[in-house]
Amino acid sequence: MMRIAITGGIGSGKSHVCQLLEARGIKVYDCDEAAKRLMRTDLQLQADLQRLVGEGVYINKVLQKPVLARFLLASEANKQAVNGVVHPAVARDFMQSGCQWLESAVLFESGFDRRVPFDVYVGVTAPTEVRLNRVMQRDNLSHERAMAWIDSQMPQQDMAQRCHYVIENDGHHDLNKQINGLFNYLNIKAKMETILSIAGKPGLYRLVSRGKMNLIVETIDEAHRRIPAFSSDRVTSLGDIAMYTDAEDIALWEVLAKVGEKEEQKPCSLNYKKCTSQELRAYFAEVLPNFDQDRVHDSDIKKLLQWYNILVNNGYTDFKSVLAPTEGDNVDDSKDAE
């Protein structure tokens, strides 16, 4: 499932764009509303805030907003400490919500983009004067106060540079036309998604782009580190991999889907690194009863379970849509351009 994060500074009209998306039937997860809800209802979060702020932050399980506000305003360290408690709870709630789309005003500066494996970042921008007028009218603020709010956030240009797609909400450009363009971009990106394994390198990689001499790939982990992969590297698309059975070979995505069914889309319950060969093969027999006992080795099963954990831990659970081969999946296509 592709995850899309929408961000934008104060007065950019980000919320209006989200309303247009919701009018098209798209549910957008609101981080601000979720944080308020979780602080009211999540007992673990309440306990964490009490340990951090003090018992008085809740009275009879009711959040004492003035107490929390005083703590937040006391220092930047206090603010970061509260974010360090609240943001993980919001990230967990989003991952469990089933939503693909998320709205966050401070996506990058809060580090929330490192807590959730998003596929696409969408930025909403507007000229400074437009943003100023919107904030002044909406919040009844002076010009100076509104400008101070804008200046306190990440510069709009820096935010836009980190996004894959930018919507200009200046009151002149057609928003619905830009949203249609966003959907076209997402459709193209979904068709281009290719997950790779590189021999001699740990983990899995997502294909970002193809060049004449190399591929640009991105690690599927919290770092999202981009590196080049050259023709001398043994690069394999997971969509091209199959597993031996006593009948016809079965595509890797189908085997991963069976593991997902067994584990309810959670990480593997078997400690495949330390279990015995008998335990490993007994587990895999539950997943794929007719796997070829002679040609499928323990190392093959361990590699598959390792890949399963990487994918699930990074939000990839619809294995068919991500790994089933489609036109353009062949990583060797780049050689034709030389």
N, C-alpha and C positions, 0 to 999 in steps of 0.2 A: 504494500500500500504506500503510495507516494504521500509524503507529508509536506505541506506548504505553510510557511510562516509569513504573515503580513506585518510590516512594521512601518513606522512613520513618526515624525516628530509632532509635538503639540501644534494644533492648528493646521496640520496637513490634510485633514479630512479623511484620515484612515478609517475611522468608524463608519463614515458615510459609504465608503467603498465596500466595507464589510456588509452593510445593510443591503447594498445592491446585489452582492453575492448571495445573501440569504433570501432575497426576493427570487432568485433563480433556483432555490431549493438547496443551497449549500449551507450546512451548519458550520459556523465559525466559532471556535473555542475562544472565549474572552478571558485572557489571563488575569486581568484586574478583577473581574467578577468572580472568577474561580478562587482567587486568593482570599477575597472577602468571605466567600461561602465556606472555604476550608477552615478559615480561622474561627468560624462560627460552629462548625460541625465535626471537624477532624480532631478526635481526642488526642492522638499522638502529637499532632501539631500544637495543640493547646498546651500539652505537657512540655514540649520543647521550648515554647515561648515563655512559659512560666520559669523554666530553669534559666533561661537567658535574661529575661527582663525582670522577673520577680513574681512572686505569687499574686501580687495585687493587679497584675495585668488581666486577670479573670476573676470575677466575683460571681459565684453561683453559675459558673460556666458561661458567663456573658463577658465578651471582650470589653475592656475599659479603654476606649479609644484615646482619651487624654493621656493615660499612663503610657500607652504605646507611642503616642506622638512625642511626648517629652523624651522618651528613650531614644527615638529616632533622631530627634533634633540635637541631642547632646553632643554627638560626634559622628564623623563619617564612618568610623570603625563600628559604631553601634548599628548604623544603617546597613553596612555590609554583613554584619552578624545576623541581623534579622532576615536579610535576603538569603543568607546561607541556610536558614531554617525553612523559610516559606517557599522559595523557588524549587527545591527538590520535591516538596509536597505537590506543588502545582504541576511539575514535570511528570510525576507518577500519575497524577489524576488525568492529565492529558493523554498519556500513553494508554490508560485504561478506558478512556472515553469512547474510543472508536472513531473520533473525529480525524479528518485529514487536514483541516485548515485551522490555523491558530493566529490570533491577533495579540501582538505585544508591542507596547510603545517603546520599551527599553530592551529589545531583543538582544542586541549586540553588547551594549554597555553593561548590562547586568550579567552577561555570560550565559544567558538562557540558551543561546544557540549551541552551547557546548553540552548542555544537559539532555537535549533531544536530537536524534539524528534526522534533521530536516533534509529534504531533497531540493527544495526551491525556496529562495527568499524573495519576497515581493516587497518593494519599497513604494510608499506613497509620498509624493513630494508636492510642494507648492511654493511660489515665490514668497520671500520673507514678508513683504508688505501684505500679501493676502493672508498669510498665517497670523500676522499681528492683528489685522482687523477682525479675523474670526475669533481669536482668543479674547480680545478686548470686548467684543460684543457678547460672546457667550458667557464669560466669567466676570464681566463688568470690572475689568482691570484697566489701570492707566497704561499709557504707551510704554513707560519705563518698566513697569512690573511685568507686562506681557513679554517685553524684549528680554527681560532677565530670565523668564521661564524658558524661552527659546534658546538663549545662550547657555543655559545649564545642561542642555542635552547634547548628544553627539551631533557634530556638524552635519547638516543634511547631505552635503556632497560626499562625506565619508560614508554615511549610511548607504547612499545610493550606489556607491562603488562596490559595496559588499553584496549587493542584491543581484539576482539573476534577471529580474524583470522590474521595470519602474513604471508606475502609473503617475502621470502628471495631472494633479487635481487643482488646476488653477482657475476653474470656472469657465474656461474657453474650450479646452480639449474635451472631446466626447468621451465620457467615462465608460459608457457601455461598449463603445467601439474598442477602447483599450482593454476592457475585460474580455471581449471576444478574442483579441490578440493574445491575451494571457492564456486563454483556454487552448488556442492553437499551439502556443509554445509548450504547454504542459503535455498535449497529445504527442507532439514531436519528441519531447524528452522521454516520455514513457516508452515510445517505440525504440529509442536509442539506448535504453538502460542495458548495460552489459556488465555482468559480474565476472571477474577474472581471478585466476590463480597464477602466480609466477613462481616457477621452480627455483628453489633456493632462498625464497623470501617468505617470511611468516605471514599468516593472515590472508585476507582477501582484499581485492581492489575493485573499484568501480571505474569503468572507462569514462574519461572526461572528454577527450578529443583525440583525433587521429591526425598525424602529420605525415609528411613524405618519408621521414627517416625514423620516426618513433611514435609511440603512443604516450599520452599523458593520462596517468591513472591516479586515483585517490584512495587512500587507505580507508577501509570500512571499520572505523573505530572513532573514538572521541576526538582524535587529533585531526582527522580529515586531511592528512598530509599528502601533498601532490608530488609525484616523482615521474621521471620519464622511464619508459620501458622500450628497449631497442630490439631490433630483429634478432640479435644474438640471444636474447632472453627467451626462455621457454614459457610463453604466455598461452594460457588455455582458458577459453570461455567455459564457465560452468554449464552453459546451455548446450555445449557439445559433448558433455560427459554422460556416459551411461554405465549401468552396473550389470554384471553377468547374473543371469538366473538359469534355472534348469530348462526354461523355455526361451522366449525372446528376451533380448536385453531390455532393461527398463531405464528410462531417462532419469537422470539425477534428481530433477525437480520432483518427480513422482515419489522417489524414495524419501526425499526430505519432507514432502507433504505427509507421508505415512508416519515419519518420526514426529512431525508436528501434531498429528492426530493423537498419537500415543501420549505425548507430553502435554497436550492441550495448549500448544503454541508457547510453552515455557521452555527454558533451557533444559538440556538433557539431565535426567535424574541419575543416570549411571556415571560413576567416576571412571570414564573410559581410559584415563591415563594410568590408573593404579589397579584396575580390576584384572582378574585372570583371563586368559584366552577363552576358557570355557564360559565364564560369565559374560564376556563381550559377545561371543557368538550366540549365546542363548538369548541375550537381549535383542540382537539383530534379527534372530529368527522370529521373534515376536513382531518385528517391523516388516520383514520381508521373508516369509516362511520358505520360499523356493529359491533363495539366493544360492548361487553356485558355490558349494562348500570347498571345492578344489581351487577355483580361480579367484575367489574373493578372499584376500588375505586379511589378517588382523589389522595391518597398517592401513588398508583401504577403509575398513570400518571406522577406525579411529579418526582418519582424515575426514570422512564424511560427517561424523558427529562433531568434530571440531568446527567444520564449516557451518553445520546447523546452528551451533551455539553462537558463532560470530554473527550470522544473519539474524537470528531471533533477537539477540541482545541489541542489535542496531535497527530493529523495527521492520525487518523483512520477514513477513510470515505468509504472504501470498506467493508461494514459490513458483506457481505456474506463470503468473503474469510477469515475474522478474526473470525467470530462468528458461522458460520454454523458448526454443530457438525461433527467431523471426528473421526476415530478410535483413541483412546488414550486420548480423551478429558475429560473423567470421572476423576474428581479430587480425587475420592476415590480409584483409582487404586493403590495408595501408600500403602493402607492397605493390599493388597495382598502380599506385600513384607515382611511383619512382620513375 
